[in-house]
């Protein structure tokens, strides 16, 4: 799951991103309402954590504009304001949940999980395709001939491919989901991680192949 943090306190935004990454979420942070809205409308995010007091567009305006654009991404609003009227205003604008600062990390993570479930996301322990099983909590990739641990980026790339079995995953989608939309990563970085994964599939003697569709992207195929 990829989460967007829109928070003008840079240190807090980066701390939130780190907390989420430690929980195996992909997280990006932006610091203004205008940037936040543009990122939120990109379709790349599964959840938005949104501060109310932002330069330019405030949080209420961001979520209102998201809903006007028919963007239904769940929004968790964070703010120092704890008046009931402020919470009501946030929810009426289209937010899905509301937390006041300061907050306890465990509660924040619980609310993130709850919003993911409300969105209909099934919290899986593993993904499988052909003779492969990817264990999401340990980053272990298992085949019929054994198992191997994947590095973080390898894991994220393969998880995205396994989440779209038989479908083409473009390089731009991999870069946006794994490295972030504002990343300077280029196509050859993606190709390098695909190469690493192919070597690990070979090590496991897997029947699953990562097929390259030139100038399009990648697709998983499993031979019988």
N, C-alpha and C positions, 0 to 999 in steps of 0.2 A: 504494500500500500504506500502511495506517495502522498505526503502531506505538505501543504503550503502554509508557511507562517508569515503573517503580515503584521509587523510590529516595529515601531519606530525606535524603540530602545534597542540599539544594535547588540549590546551585550546580552540582554535578555533573549532576544531573537536567536542568537547563536547558541545560548545555553539550552533553549528549548529544542533547537535542531539537534544538538548533541544528545540530549535525553532521548529523543525519539529514535535517533540512529542506533543508540545502545539497545533499543528494543526491537531492532531489525526493521524499522520503518525507513523509507527514503524520505528525506526532508529538505526543503529549500526555504530560504528566508529572504523576504524583501522588506523595504523599510518605509514605503510611502503608499498612500491609498491608490494612486494612479497605477503604480507598478503592480500592486497587489491585484487590482481589478484585471489588468491585462493578463497576468499569470493565471488568475482564477478562471478566466474565460477561455484559456487555451485548451481545456479538456484533458489536461495531463494529470490532474490531481483528484484524489479520492476523498480528501477532507481539507478544509481550510480552518486554521486557527487565526482569529482576527481580533486585533486590538481596536478599541473604539476611538481613542484619541490619536489620530494620525494626521500628518501634514497633508495638505491638499484635500482629497476626499477623506471624510471620516469613515469609521467602520460601518455606521448605519447606512451611509450612502453607498459604500462598496457592496454590501449584501443586497440592498435594494436594487442596484443596477444588475447584479448577478441574476436575481430573480426575474427582472424585467427581460433579460436575455434568455430566459427559460433554462438557466443553469441551476440544476438542483443539487449541486455538490453540497454535502453537509457542512455547516459552519458552526464552529464553537467560538463564541465571542469571549475575549478576555479584557477586563477593564478594572481600574481602581475604583470605579463608581459602584457602590453597593446599595443604592436606593432601589426600592421595588419598582418605582416608575422607570428607572434606567433599564432594569431587566425586562420590563414589559415592552419598552420601546425597542429593545434589541430583538426580542422574539417577534414582535409585530412587524418588524422590517423584513423578517424572513430567516433569522438565525434559528438554529436547531437546539442550541444549548448555550449556557451563559455561566462563566466563572469569574469571580472577583479576585484581584491581586491583593496581597500575596496568596499563592495557592500551594497546596501540597502536591508533590510530584505524583504520588500514588493515585490521588483523586483525578488529576489531569489524565493520566494514562487510562484509568477506568472509564472516564467519559469518552476518550478517543475510541476505546474498544466498543463501548455502547453505541456510539454513532456509526461505527463500522457495521455492527450487527443490524442496526436500524436501516442502514442502506441496503441490507440484503447480502452483505459480504459474508460468506461462510469462512470461518476461521479454521483453516486447514492445518494439519500437522505435517502433511507430506503431499508432494505432487508426483505423479507417475506417468510414464509414457514408454511403450514397448517394454524392454527389460530393465528400465531405469526407475529408481525411486529416489527423489530428492527430499531429504529430511529438513524441514524448514527451521527447526529449533537448533539443530547442530551443524548445519551446512554440510552434512555428509551426503555424498552421492553414492548410491549402492547399485550394483548390477549383479548378475548371476555369478560372476567370478570374484566378487569382493566389493570393497568400498574404498572411497577416497575422500579426503576433506577438501572443500573448495575455498579459495580465498573470497573475500567479500564481493569484489566486482565480478569474479567468475560466477559466484552464486547468484547475484542479481541478474546477470545476463541469462543464465540458464533458467532461472525461475521465470523470467519473462517469456522465454521460448516455450517452456513447459505449460505456461498458463494459456498459451494459444496453440494447442496441438493441431498440427496439420495446416496452420495458417501462416501467412507470410508476416514476419516482423521486420519492419524497415529499420535501416540504420538510424534514421532520425528519431524514430520511436525509442530505440535502444538508448541513444544518447540522452534524450529528454527524460526517460524514466530512470536510468541508472546513474547518469552523471549530473543531470539537471539542465534546465533549458538555457541557463546563462553560462554553461560550461564552454570552455574553449577546446574541448575534445574534438578530434577530427576522425574521419572515417577509418584511418589506419589504426587508431587506438582500438576501435571496435573490432577490426580485423585481427588484431593481436590477441584479444581475449577469446575470440572465436577459435583461433589457432590453439590457445591453451586448452580450451574445452575439448577440442577434437583429440588432442593428445591424451586427455584423461579418459575420454570415451574409448580410445584405442587401448589404453592401459587396462580398462575394465572388460575388454573384449566385447563391448556392447554392440548390439545390432542396430542401435540408433545412430543416425548420421545427421549432422547439421549441413543442410544443403544450401549452397549459395545461389541466389537468383541475381544474376549480374545487373547492377544498377537499380535493384529493387530492395533486396534484403535477404533474410534467412528463414528457413523452414525446417522443422524436424521431420524426419522420415524414419520408419522402423521396418527393416526387412524381416521376413519370416524365417 
